[in-house]
Amino acid sequence: MVVKGTATGTVTDFDGNYSIEVGSSGTLVFSYIGYKTVEVVVNGKSVINTILPIDATQLDDVVVVGLWYPEKSEVTSSISQIKR
């Protein structure tokens, strides 16, 4: 997140905790890839929690990966066919 209109920012830890210094009238801008940006006015609060809604419009491509683990007999028969 960043303080709106500045280069002051921080990132959250694994649990979503963060610490940042901002004036009591400042605005925090929370953003993350694949989620909608949320702006929260501080209004003198010392704790601000927010949830970023998913932004499905940013998901242009979906990649599907399939894995195949051949049986030993399939590998052996494939090798013997190559040797012929």
N, C-alpha and C positions, 0 to 999 in steps of 0.2 A: 504494500500500500504506500501511497505518497500523500503528502500534504498538498492539497490542491493549489496550483499556481507556484509551486516551488520544486526544487530537486531533492528535497528531504523525503526519505522513504525508508522502509524496512521490509523484511519478510517475516513470515510466521515460522515457528518451529514445527516439528512433526505433529504436535497436538493443537496447533492453531494459535498458540500464545505469541504475543508480540509486545514490544515496548517502543514508544515513539514520543517525542516531545513536540507539542503543538499548542499554539495559543488557544485560549478559551473560546474564541470566535472562529477558529479555523475549521476547515472541512477536510475529512479524510476520504481518499478515493481508493476503494478496494477493487482489485482486478486480478483475474487469473485466466489463462487460456481455456476456452470452452465454457466460460461462465460470463454472465452479464456483469458489467461494472456497476458498483454501488457507491454512492456518495453519501456520507453521514456528517452532518454538522455537529461539532463537538459540544457546543453550548455549555462549557464548563464541566462536562462529565469526565470522570477519571477512568471509567471502564466503558468500553464500547464493544459490544458483540454484534455480529451481523452474519447473515447467511447469503452467499452468492447463488442466485438462481442459475440453473443450467441454460446455456444459450445454444440450442440445437442448430441454429442457422450457421454456426461456425463449423459444424461438422460436415465438411464437403465430401470427404472420402472415408470409406470404411475399408480396412484391410483385414481379410480373413486368412489365417494361416492354418494349414492342415498338416498334421504330422502322420507319418506312416512308419511303423516299425515292422519290417519284414521278418517272417519266420526264417530260421536257419535254412530250411529246405528251399525256400524261395531264392535266397541269395546263392546257394550252391547251384541250383538249377540254372539261374541266370548266368553265372560264371561259366558253367559247362557249355551253355549255348554260345557264348562269345568265343570260346576256344575252338569251336568247330569250324 
